[in-house]
Amino acid sequence: MLTFEEKLQIIENNFPQLKKKDVSLKRVNFHYEDSAYEKSNVVYHLHPNGNGFVYGGFLENYPTDQKGMINIRDFDADDLIKVIQESITSLSWNEENTREAAIVGNSQEERWTNAEGHSLLVVEEDDWWNVYDGLNLEAVFGSYDEAEDYLLEEGFRLK
């Protein structure tokens, strides 16, 4: 396990785009101020005991908690660099992020894809489940189960 000092050095030396912010109990956060989303905290509560978290809410290859955070306590240097870079990339501006940020905001969402690679976004908004194709509202359902049934019938699978 990397020490707190080693993790700090790795982050500061490899990610100049992150801004360090000291928080309570000698913990440190690192923010990505160019984030396409309201979420900008990439490294969260890096603690002197070596524990800490990286935001992985848009990443698929890591276990996350309910807030989308990945525990990095036991990460080695290569894994730490990789997960932070993936987090930054997932928060960076691109055509898809910009479009989704306009739709999703702080709502719960899921991405569904079909065999041809086409994707739809399912977003819970005001107790309705809306299905978006890009910026276009494709369908509205009163329950998640109805939205799920529709997507499965249309050949989509949860990504």
C-alpha positions in Angstrom: 0.0 0.0 0.0 1.2 3.5 -0.9 1.6 6.0 1.9 -0.3 9.2 2.1 2.9 11.1 1.1 3.5 8.8 -1.9 -0.1 9.2 -3.1 0.2 13.0 -2.7 3.4 13.0 -4.7 1.9 10.8 -7.5 -1.2 13.0 -7.8 0.7 16.3 -7.7 3.4 15.2 -10.2 1.1 13.6 -12.7 -2.1 15.7 -12.6 -1.3 19.4 -12.8 -5.0 20.0 -13.9 -6.2 19.0 -10.4 -6.4 21.7 -7.7 -5.5 20.6 -4.2 -7.8 21.6 -1.3 -7.1 20.8 2.3 -10.1 19.6 4.3 -10.8 18.6 7.9 -8.7 16.0 9.8 -5.7 16.6 7.6 -7.4 15.1 4.6 -6.9 16.4 1.1 -9.3 16.7 -1.9 -8.2 17.3 -5.5 -10.7 19.1 -7.8 -10.9 19.1 -11.6 -12.2 22.6 -12.2 -12.7 22.0 -15.9 -15.3 19.3 -15.2 -18.3 19.1 -17.6 -20.5 18.3 -14.6 -21.2 19.9 -11.3 -19.1 17.1 -9.9 -15.5 18.2 -9.8 -14.0 16.3 -6.9 -11.7 13.6 -8.4 -9.7 12.6 -5.3 -11.8 12.7 -2.2 -10.7 12.6 1.5 -7.2 11.4 0.9 -6.3 10.6 4.5 -2.9 10.5 6.3 -3.6 6.8 7.0 -3.4 6.2 3.2 -7.1 5.7 2.6 -9.0 7.8 0.1 -11.4 7.8 -2.8 -11.5 8.6 -6.5 -14.7 9.5 -8.2 -15.8 6.7 -10.5 -19.5 7.5 -11.1 -19.1 7.2 -14.8 -16.6 4.3 -14.8 -17.6 0.7 -15.2 -14.6 -1.3 -14.3 -14.4 -0.5 -10.6 -16.6 -1.2 -7.6 -18.1 2.1 -6.2 -20.1 3.1 -3.2 -23.5 4.8 -3.4 -21.8 8.1 -4.1 -19.8 6.7 -7.0 -16.5 6.6 -5.1 -13.8 4.1 -5.6 -11.7 3.2 -2.5 -8.0 3.6 -3.4 -6.4 2.4 -0.1 -4.7 -0.6 -1.7 -3.9 0.8 -5.1 -0.3 0.7 -6.4 1.1 3.7 -8.3 0.1 2.5 -11.8 -3.4 1.7 -10.7 -3.8 5.1 -8.9 -2.6 7.0 -12.0 -4.9 4.9 -14.2 -8.0 5.4 -12.1 -7.4 9.2 -11.7 -6.9 9.6 -15.4 -10.1 7.6 -16.2 -12.0 9.8 -13.7 -10.7 13.0 -15.2 -11.6 11.7 -18.7 -15.1 10.8 -17.6 -15.6 14.3 -16.3 -14.1 16.1 -19.3 -16.0 18.0 -21.9 -16.8 16.2 -25.1 -19.9 16.0 -27.3 -21.5 13.2 -25.3 -20.8 14.6 -21.9 -22.1 18.0 -22.9 -25.3 16.5 -24.2 -25.8 14.3 -21.2 -25.0 17.0 -18.7 -27.8 19.1 -20.2 -30.3 16.3 -19.8 -29.2 14.5 -16.6 -28.1 17.3 -14.2 -28.3 15.6 -10.8 -30.9 13.0 -11.7 -30.5 9.3 -11.7 -29.6 7.9 -15.1 -28.6 4.7 -17.0 -27.2 4.1 -20.4 -28.7 1.3 -22.6 -27.1 0.1 -25.8 -28.2 -2.2 -28.6 -26.2 -4.6 -30.8 -25.5 -1.9 -33.4 -23.9 0.3 -30.7 -26.8 2.9 -30.6 -27.3 4.1 -27.0 -30.3 5.6 -25.2 -30.2 7.4 -21.9 -32.8 6.6 -19.2 -33.3 9.4 -16.7 -35.5 9.6 -13.7 -37.1 13.1 -13.6 -39.9 14.2 -11.3 -41.1 10.6 -10.7 -41.1 9.8 -14.4 -38.6 7.7 -16.3 -37.7 9.4 -19.6 -35.8 7.8 -22.4 -33.6 10.1 -24.5 -31.9 9.6 -27.8 -29.3 12.3 -27.7 -31.2 15.5 -26.8 -34.5 14.1 -28.1 -37.1 12.7 -25.7 -38.0 9.3 -27.1 -40.5 8.0 -24.5 -41.9 8.7 -21.0 -42.9 6.0 -18.5 -44.5 6.1 -15.1 -42.3 3.4 -13.7 -38.8 2.1 -14.1 -40.2 -1.4 -14.9 -42.2 0.0 -17.8 -39.1 1.8 -19.2 -37.0 -1.4 -18.8 -39.6 -3.5 -20.6 -39.7 -1.1 -23.5 -35.9 -1.0 -23.8 -35.6 -4.8 -23.7 -38.4 -5.2 -26.3 -36.5 -2.8 -28.5 -33.3 -4.8 -28.2 -31.4 -2.6 -25.8 -29.4 -3.8 -22.8 -28.1 -2.0 -19.8 -24.5 -1.0 -20.4 
